[in-house]
Amino acid sequence: MADLPKKARVVIIGGGVVGCSTLYHLAKKGWTDCVLIEKNELTAGSTWHAAGNVPTFSTSWAIMNMQRYSTELYARLGEEVDYPMNYHQSGSIRLAHTDERMQEFERACSMGRYQGIQMEMWTPEETKERYPFMETHDLKGVLYDPTDGDIDPAQLTQALAKGARDMGQKIVRFCPASGVTQHADKTWTVHTEKGDIDCDYVVNAAGYYAQRVGEWFLPYGGRTVPMMVMSHQYLLTEEIPEVEAWSKANGGVKLPLMRDVDVSYYLRQEKHGYNLGPYEPNCKGEWMDDSDPMPDDFSFQLWSDDLDRIEDIVTDAMERVPLMATSGVSRVINGPIPYAPDGLPLIGPMPGVDNAFEACVFTFGIAQGGGAGKVMAEWIVDGFTEWDMWAVDPRRYTDYTDQDYCNQKGMEVYGNEYAMHYPHHEWPAARDKKLSPVHDRVIAAGGQMGVYNGWERANWYAKEGDDTSLEATHTWGRSGPWEQRVKEECEAVRDGCGVLDLPGFSRFMVTGDGTAEALRGLVTGGLPKVGRMNLVYISDDRGRILTEMSCIRMGDDEFLMITAATAQWHDRDILKAAMPATTSIEDVTTTRDTLIVTGPTSRDVLAGLTDADLTTGWLTHQAATVAGQPAYLIRVSFAGELGWEVHALNEHMPAIYDAIIGAGAKPFGMYALNSLRLEKGYRAWKGDLSTDYSLLEGGLGRFVKLDKPQDFPGKAAILNEKQQGVKKTFVTLVVEAGDADAPYMSCIWKGDEIIGETTSGAWGYRVNASIALGMIKPEHAEPGTELEVEIYGQKYKATVQKDEPLWDPANERLRA
């Protein structure tokens, strides 16, 4: 057993598959003086009792990338580290009972092909040929993934551990950590029962104990880790002679792993029997409050069986595969699995804490562990990741994730593990965590709400008689009760004046000596003059798009930086890391609300309510009163019409909102705003603007000043890219779409070749066309070029547009 070193570059707390994968990948990147500490034996947490399934399927581009990498790593790992491993790539089949499920499968199949995974769609008849024991008469079709399968979790973990040790890394078992101390130079000491260890970086990879470990970081800017723990059961049957005979007749291979996602279970061959894993709606959380505290150590422990919870699913599985009913149950596994509120893990910088990272709360840790270790090592060593990983970045959650929220959402996600995530569907659990000061008025006007970083915003406004049920949103298409209303809202903005209540804009007052110069060294372009505003971009060292902010200059060294709601903690960390000690950064997000007041008559609407000078030009700002209340007016509109953002303290906003509505403005929602911004080619953060693309690829070269003296992050990379040429380029497409518009990461085709992907899409009601923004190979970007966009398995003609807005290309309406 290894002794505890006095010092290491990185200390990883937690010896499951993710911790060991992180240690292994750090060594692969050349950091071989790292230490992993585990309070018991390796795999003692969720890893040891995991079923070990390794799918690639996901409708998240980032998650699919991560899981795909895992399958590629596991296929070679045993030989690479000289450790025997049972890894069966048996392939898998997912069953579709409905047309909507077939559309979801077609989308995932397309994404998989783009990533090099040769997924296929099968008919029920083809499925029956390959899986003779299954009933297929009621199916629409099946998605087949040849790379799917299962692995022994303990062997996988030990193989990663051996590979890490062979490269010089240290693993110290039976060494419980008890706390951390951060020093003035931002280094750490990790305290354990075997002594202290100093390090530069700490990783919380503590699995379902991650929240408890996370509390140690509260004094250093941390927060409570957003998570809860679910009880997950799976059962193993006794051996079945027909399964054994089939395997022998087919060269010893296993039956494909089957997932009946509409019923919510997987069924896989385990030796010559079956492993059935249900995700039951009647689910059970554990350790959810003080009456049921988490024990100090639950290593290698399970709970008692609770088969009543899963009886209906077991019955359904036996009807699907009648052979199952011929065998008895040999064992039931009922163990803890951690859940984040959206079911995805936390991988990346620990919010608010320097030199600390999280690699925890993995619901599917075996499938994601290989890719997670790669991503984690990149974050630590390079400061960025190969793929944009916002989907799992811990900073995607902010201060609304109290334990009640985590418990409710964890239960909801588990009970809907295989549910389809329709574009107009809003999940109902744990709502109303953050409310606008005019929330009651928005609801009274028919607002149908969505959640944006915990804030409730109206997506669209229903009228009496409209179907506002959750069931109405169960479609991939644009058509629904909202469609006519969104059209009307867009037309109101086009022809008159609309008002959008926009709580949760992330706002930072950045002031103090040296602030302007520090910002010049951070952003890629220039700063506005006092009294004006502009968009600024921040890139990483590769010249890729890290974030976009509105920069409002109040004084020489006084700025209001406004950014996306979801970017609040992400962009706070960027500013904090870049600003000198003389700069104050005050987050004023929660104290203020914003109204977008926009449309050709917006000046007339505001004129009778404000003492502001409404003749000032585009991109100016001023303090004023509106409806007798102090406010701040910014001459800008994300909708692409004449308009203002009206910012005011929460207590002043109800009177302002009432007055603007009273003057004739029509409420509009986020769906309309999305349509309007696409017609202008305005990019959205973490869709069109992500670290998957450079600023030059994103068509943002006009926001880059390579001739300024400051050496901003990514400057050298952007200069080099400018000389070498971009690999992709941003385009606007008009698509002859059918019932649905292009979702994120739809494949763009030229003939038989995939040449790019969409980054967002929706119907444009002012131009009366389906619009997609996307990234394609530059040689196909000539305006008028005809391409095809694949939308849920169907290809539709798409035409490349000029590099200008589709609506009001000269911005005459905007500047009116």
N, C-alpha and C positions, 0 to 999 in steps of 0.2 A: 504494500500500500504506500503510495507516494506521500512524502512529507510535504507540508505546506510551505511553499517558498515565501520569502519575505517581500518579494517584489515581482510584478508582472506588468506587461503592457496593457493587457485586458483581463479582467476577471468576469467570468460567466457564472451566474448563480442559477443552478438547475441542470441536472444531468439526464434529461429526457432526450428524445431524438433531435429536437430543435437546438438545445444547448450543444450537443455533441456535433451536430452539423455546422453550427456557427464556429466552433473550435476548429473543426476540420477545414472549413473554407478560409478562415483566417490564416491557417498554416499554408494553404495553397496560394494565398496572396503574399506569402513571405513573412508574415508576423508569427514567428514560431516561439515566442516567449510569452505565451498566454496560459491562463490557468482556468480550469473549470472546477467548481466546487459543488458537491452534491451531499445533501444531509443524510441520505441513505445509500442504497446501491443505485447504479445507473438503471434507468427505466422505472424507478419505483412509483412514479406518479401515473398519469394517464397513459403513458407509453406502453407499460407492460400488459395492460388489459385491452389495448386497442385491437380492433378487428384486423387492421393492416391493409385496408383497401387503398389502391393507388390510382384514382381516376385522373384524367386530364380535363374532363368536361367542366366547363364553366361558361357563364355568359359575361364574365368579367375578363377583359383582355389581360389585365395584370395577373389575376389568379391563374388563368390558363397558362400563361408564360411560366409562372412559378411551378405549377404542377407538371407541365411538360418537361421542364428541366429536371424535376425529381425523377421522372420515369427514365430519362436518358442517363442520369447519374447512377440510379440503382441498377440499371442493366449492366454497367461496367464496374461497379464498385467492388464487388467480391473479388474479382481478378485484380483490380487496381491495388487493393490493400491486402490481398492474400488472406481473405477471411471467407469461409463458406457461408452462403446465404440462400435461403429458399425464397426466390422471387419468381412468381408465375405470371407472365403476361398472357393471360388467357383471353384477353379481349372482353368487352362488355356490351350488353344490349340494354337500351332504355326503351321502355314501352310507351307508346302514345295512344291514348284512348280518344283524343279529340283533335280537331283541326288546329286549334290554338297551340296544343302541345307539339304538333308536327311543325308548326311555324317556329317555335322555340328551338326545336332540334335542328331545323334547317339553318337557322342563324348560327348556332353553335358549330354545326358541321362546316359552315363557310369559314368561321373564325379559325377552326382547327386546321382546315386545309391551308389557310394563309400562314399558319405557324408550322406547317410541314407535317401535321398529324393527318393520316389518311383515313379520316372518318367517312362512313358511308351511311346512306339511308336504305333500309331494307323494307320489303313488303312483308306482311304477315306470313305469306307462303314461303318466302325465302328464309324467314326466321324459323319456321317450323322444321325446315330441312336441316338447319344447323343446331336446333335445340328440340329434339323430337319429344321430350317429356312435357313440353309447355303447351297450354291451350292458347290459341292465337285468334280465334274466331271473332272476338270483339275488338280487335286492335285496328287502328288506322295505319300504323307503321311503326318502325323501330329505327333508332339510331345505334349504329355499331361503331365502337372505338377499339381498334386493334391493339392499342398500347395499354389499355386498362388491365388491372389485375390485382394481385395481393402479394404482400411481403411479410415475413416474420419480423415484427417490430423490434424484438430484443436483438435478433441477429443484425438487423440494420443499424441499431444504435451502437452495438459493440463493434461493428465494422467501421463506422465513422470514428469511434473512439480510438480504435487501433490505428487507423490511418493518421489521426491527429497525433497520437503518441509517437508513431514512427517518424514524424516530422519534427519532433522535439517538444510538443505541447505537454502540459502537465494536467492530470485529472486527479483530484483528491476526493475520495469517497468518504462517507460517514463523517462529514465535516459540516455540520449545520452553521449557516451564517446567522448572525444575530443583529447586524446593523451596519450602517455606513457612516463615514465622516468625510465631508468635502473640505479641502484646504483652500487657502487664499489663491493659489495658482490653478485652481479648478481640478487638481488631481484628487484621488480618492484613497481612503483606507477602508477596506472591507473587514469587518470584525467577525471572527468565527470562534467556535469552541476550541479550535486548535491554535488560535493565535490570530494576529492581524496580518493582512497582506496589503501592501501599497500598490496602486495601479494608476494608469492614466485614464482608463475607461472602464465602466461597469455595464454589464448587460443583465437585465432582469429576464431570465428564461425559466421562471419558476412555475410555469404551468398553472394549475388551479390554485397555487399559493401566491400567484403573482401580485394579487391585491395586497396581501399581507407584506410582502417584500416592498412593494411600491410605497407603503406608508413611511418607510425609512427615508425616503427622498423628499417628504413634505417640507422639512426645514430649508431645503435648498431650491425651492421654487416648484416643487412637484405638485401632483394632485392625486386623488384616489383613483386607482386603475379601474376603468369602466368595464365591469365583468360580473358574471354570476356563474353558478355551477349547476349543471343538469345531471339528473340520473338517466343514464343511457343503458338499455338492455339489448343484448342479442343472445340468441340461443343456438346451440349446436345439436343436430340430430344424431341418432345412431347411424351406423353405416347402412347403405342401401345397395343390394346386389346389382340392381339394374344400372346404377351410376358407375359402379366398379366395372361392370361389363362394357359399358359405353366407353369409358376411359381406355381400357385395354384395347378395345377394337379400333380406337383412334390414336394409337401410338403413345398412350400414356398422358395425353393432354387433358386439361380440365374443361368442363363445360364453361361457356362464357358466363361471366358474372352478370346477373340480371337485376335490373332496377325497375320496379313498377312504381314510377314516380307519382302517378295520379292516386295511388293507394298509400304510398309513402313507406316503402321498405326496399331493402336489397336482399338478394338471395344468391349465395355463391356456393360452389362446391368446396367442401372442406374435407380433405382426404377422400373418402367415398361416401360421405354424407353431405349435409347441408348446414350452412351458417345463415341464419335469418336475422337481419338487423332492421327493426322497425323504428320509425320516427313518428310516434303516436301523437295525435292532437291532444289526447288526454294525458299530457306529460307532467313531469314532477321535477321541480327545482329542489335543490338541497342547500343547506347552510345559508338560507336566505335572510335570516334575521337573528336577533339575540337569543331567541328561544331555541334555536338550533345552531349553535356555534360550530364553526369548522374546527376539527381537532388539530392539535399541534402536529400530529403525524398520522397520516392515513396511508402510509407506504404499503404497497402490495395488499391493500384491503379492498373488499367489495361490500355491497349491501345485499340484503336478502332479495330473493326473487319477488317480482310483483307482476305475475303473468296476467292478472285480470286486466291490467292496463293495455295489454297488447293482444288480447284474445281475438278481437275482430280482424286484426291484420294477419294473425297466424291463420285464421280460417280462410281469409282471402288468398293467402299464399298457397294454401293447400288446394284451393280450387284452380289456381293458375297452374300449379305443378302438382297434379294429384299424387305423384310418386311420394311426395313429402308425407302424405297422410299414412303411408305404409310403415313409417318409422317412428320410434319414440324419441323423446327429448333426452339427450345424454347430459347436457349441462346448460345452465343459464349464467351469463356474465352480466352483472349490474354494477357499473362503476361510474365514477365522476368524470364529466367532460366539461371544460370551461367554455363559456359563451360570451363573446362581446355582443353589444346590442344589435349589430347587423350580421352576426355570425361569422365575420371575417377576423383574422388575427390582428394583433398589434405588432408591427415590425417597423422599427425606425427610431428616430430621436425621441427621447423621453420629453414630453412637453414641459418647457420652462426650466429644464435642468441641463446644465452644461456637461458634456462628456459622459452622458448616461443614455442608454438605449434600452428598448424593449423588444423582446422576441418571445411573446407569450400569448396566452388566451387562444390557443389553437384548437378549434373544433375538429379539424381534419389534419392533425399534426403529422401523421405518417405520410399522407399524400403530399403535403406542402413542405415537409421538413427539409428535403434536399434543396429546393429552391429558396426556402427561407434562410438557410445558412449562407447561401450565395449572396442573397440580398443584404443580409445583416453584415457580412464581411465587407461588402462594397460600401455600405453606409459608414462603417467605422474607419476603414482604411482610406477610401477615396473621398468621402463626404457626399457622394451621390451614387445612384444605382443605374445599372444598364437600362432597365425598363422603368417607366414612370410607375411608381408604386403607391400613389395617393390612396388607392383603394384600401390599403392596409396601414397607412401612416397613422401612428397614434394621435397625431394632432388633428385628425378629422373630427374628433370629438372635443367639445369644450366644456363649459361649466354647467351644462344642463343634465349631465349624466349622473344624477344622484342614484342611490342604490335602488330606489323604487323604479326608476326608469330602466336600469339595467335588468332588474328582475322581470319586469313586464315584457321588455323587448326580447330577452333571452328565451322566455317561455313562448313568445309569439314566433320567433325565428325557428326554434326547435319544432314546434307544432306545425310549421309550414316549411320544413326543410327543403322539400322539393317543389315548392310552389313557384308558379311563374311570376316574374316581376314585370307586370305590364306597365307601359309608360305612363298611363293615366291613373294608376292605382296608388292609393295612399294607405299605408298600414295603420290600423286604428289604435294600437296599444300605446300607452304612455304619451299621450298628446298634451298640448297646452302647457308645455314647460316654459316657453317664453312668449309673451303676448305683447303686441303693439299697443300703444296708448289709445288707439282707435279700434281695437279688435272688436268690441261690441258693435260698433257701427258697420264694420266690414261684414260681420256675420248677419246683421239685420238686413243688409243690402243683398244677401244671397251668396256671400263669399263661400266658395268650396276650397277648403284650406289644404295647403301642403306644408311640409316642414323643411326649413333651410337653416342648418346649424342650430336646430332647436327652436327657431323662430317660426311662428305660424304666419303664413302669407296666403293671400287668396290666389289660387291657380286660375279660377274663372268664377263668374257670377251667374248663378242659376236664377231663373224666373219661375214663378208659380207653375206647377205642373211638370217641371223638368224632373227627370229621373236622377236622383243624387245617390242612389244605392251603390254599395261597393260592387255588387254584381254587374252593374252597368259599365264598370271600368275594366272588366275582364276581356279585353281585346287588344290586339297589337295594332289595330287600324286607327286612323285619325278620326273616324266617324264615331260619334257617341253624343250623349246629351250636351256635351260641352261645345261641339263643333260650331253650331249656329251662333252660340253666345260668343265664342272667341272671334268669329268673323265679325259680329256686331261691335265688339270691343275694339278690334283693329280699325274698323271703319270709323268709329267715333274718334279715334286718335288721328286718323287720316283727314277727316272732314271737319272736326270740331276741336274738342279738348277732352282728354282723358286724365284721370288721376289714379296713380298706383301707390298704395301704401306699402312701403318697403322697409320694414323694421329689420335690424340686424346687420346693416352695412357695417363692415369692420372699419373702425375709425381710430387713428392714432394721432395725437398732438405731439409733434416732434420738434422740440425747441431747445435753444441754448447755443452758446458760442461754438463755432466750428461745425454746426449742423449742416449748413449748405455745402461746405466743402466735402464733408463725409458722404453726403448724398451724391455729389458729383462722382465720387469714387466708387459708388455702389451701383448706380443706374447706368444703363447703356447709352442714354441720350443726354439731352440738356434739361435744365430746370427752368420753370417758368419765371417770368418777372413778378415782382410783388403786385398783387391784384389780379393775377391771372392763374390759370391752371393748365396742366397738360397730362397726357398719359405718359407714364414712365415704365420701363421694363427692367427687370433684373434677371440676369442669366447666371447659370452655374459656370464652372471653369471650362466646360466644353462648349460654351456659347449656346446652351439650350435654355428654353424658356422656363424660368423658375417661378416668376410671378409678374403680374401687371398691377399697377396702382394708379389711382388718380392723385396727382400731386397738386395741392392747392396752397399757393404761397401767400402767407399772411404778412410776413415781414422778412427782413434779410436772412434771419436764422430761425424763422418760425413757419412751420409747415403743418397742414392737415393732410395726412395720408389716408386715403379711402380705398378699401379693397373688398373683395368678395366676402360674403358672410362666412362661407365655409373656410376661408383662408385665415381666419382670425388668429389662431395660435401659430400657424405656419409662418405667416408674415410678421407676426410679433417677434418670433425667433430670429428672422432675417434681420429686422431692424435692430434688435438688441445686440446681435453679434457684430453689426457694422458700425454702430454709432460710438463716438468717443464718450469718455466719462463725463464730459461737460454737457452732454445732451440728455434731456429728459424725454422719456417716451411714456405718454399717458394714454392708456386705452380708454376711450370715452364711448365705446360702442353701445353700452346698455343705457346710457343716460339720454340718448337722443333718438329721434325717429326721422325718417325721410319720406317725402312725397315726391313722386315724379309727376309733374304737371306739364303736359305736352300735347301738341296739336296746333294747327294753324290759328285757332282762336284763343290759345293759352295766354297770350299777352292781354287780350281783352278781358279774360276771366280774372287775371291777377290785377289788372289796372285799377279796378274799383276797391281793391282790398289792401293795397300796399303802398308805402311811400318809396319803394325801390325805384331806381332808374331802369326802366324796362327797355331802354334803347341801347344799353351797353351791349357790346358784341359777344359773339360766341366765345366760350372759354374764359369768361370773366366771372367774378364773384363779388358779393357785397353783403354787408350786414343791413338789415332792414326790419320793419315791422310788417306783419301780415295779419290781418284781422285784429289789429291792436296788440299782437303778441310779438316778442322779439324772435327773429328768425335769421337764417342765412340762406341767400339765394345764389345758386351756381348755375350759370347759363350753359347747360349741357343736357343732352337727352339720349339715352341708350335706345330709344325708339326711333331715332332718326328724323324727328320733326322739330319745329320750333318748340322750345321748352326750357323748363328750369327744374332743378332739384331744389326743393324747399326743405331745409334742415332746421330742426327746432328741438329744444328740450322736451322731454316726454310730457311734462305738465302743460306745455303750451300748445301741443299738437291738436288736441280735440277741437279747440275753437278754430284753429286754422283749417282743419279738415272740413268742418261743418260749413265754414264760409266758402271754401272752394267748391264744395258740392252744391251749395246754395247758389253759387254764381253760374252754375250750368255744366260743371265738369262731370263726366261719366266715369264711374269706377271701372278699371280694367285690371286684369290679373297677369300672373307670370306666364301662362301659356301664350297670351297675346304678346307680351313683351318678347318672348322667345321668337315668335314669328316675325315681329317687327325688326328685331336686331339682325336676324338672318338675312332679311332683304337689304340690309345695309352692309352685310359682310362683317359685322362686329363679332369678335371672337369671345368665347366663354371660357373661363378658367377651368382647367382640368378636363376640358373636352378638346376644344381647338388649341388651347394654350397649355402645353404640358412639356415635361422634360423628355418626351419621346421626340421632340422636334427642336431644331435650332431656331433662333430668331430670324435668320435669313430664309430658312425653309418655310417658316410661318408667314412670310411676306411682310415682315416688320422691319425691314432694313432702314426705313425712314426714321425709326426710333433709335438708331444706332449712330453714334458720332465717333468714328474711329480716329478722327483728327484731334480729339480733345486730349489734353495732357494726362488726365487721370487714367490710371491702369485699372479700369473696372474689371470685375470677374468675367472671364470669358473673352476678353478683348483679343488676346493672341489667337484663340481658337476661331473667333469670328473673322479676323483678318486672314487667317489661313484658308478658311472656308470660302471667303470671297475670292481668293486667288484660285482655289481648286475647283470651285463650282459646287452647287448644292446637289444632294442626292435625291431630294424630294422638293416639291414646291406646292404652295397653297393655291387652291382653285375654288371658285364658286361654280357649282353645277346646277343647271335646271334639268330636273328629272321628269320623264314622262311616267310618273309613278302610278301604281294602282291604288288600292285602298289604304296603303300604309306608306309613310315617308321613311327615309333612310335612317335607321338608328346608328348610334356610335359604333364605329369599327365595322361598317358594312364594306364588303370588298368592291373595289372599282376595277373593272375589266376593260382590256383592249383586246378584242378577239378572244383567244384562249389563254391570255396571260393576265394575272392579277398585277396591276400596276400601282395600286395604292389603296387607300381606305378613307371612308368618310369620318369626319370628326363630330358632325352634328347635322341634323336635318329636320325640317318641318315644312308645313304648307305656308306660303306667303300670300296673305289675303289681299295685300295692295297690288301685287303683281300677278295674282291668280295662277300660281305655279308651285310645284313641289321643289324645294331648294335643299341642296346639300352642300356643306362646306367639306373640303377634303384635302388630302395630301397625295400627290401622284408623282411619277417620274417626270422630270422636266421636259423631256422630249414630246410629251403628249399634252402639254399645257397651252398650246396655241388656241386662242379663242375660236370657237366654231368646231373644234375637234369633237367627234362623236365617240362616246364611250358607253359603258353599261355599268349600272350600279345594281348589285345583288341585294334584294330586300326580302328577307325571310324565304330564301331559296329560289326566288324568281329574279331574272335579270330584266332591267328596264333601261331603255335608252336615256342617256344623259349627255348634255352638251356643255362644253367648257365655255364660260362667259368671259367677257372682258374683265381686266383687273380694276374694277370699279364697282360701286354699289349697284344692285339691280334697281333699287328705288332711289330716285333723286340723285343720279350719279354725280352731279356737280355740287351737291349739298346746298342748293339754293333755298330749299324749304328750311333746312336746319339753321341757316345763317340769316333768315328773313328779318 
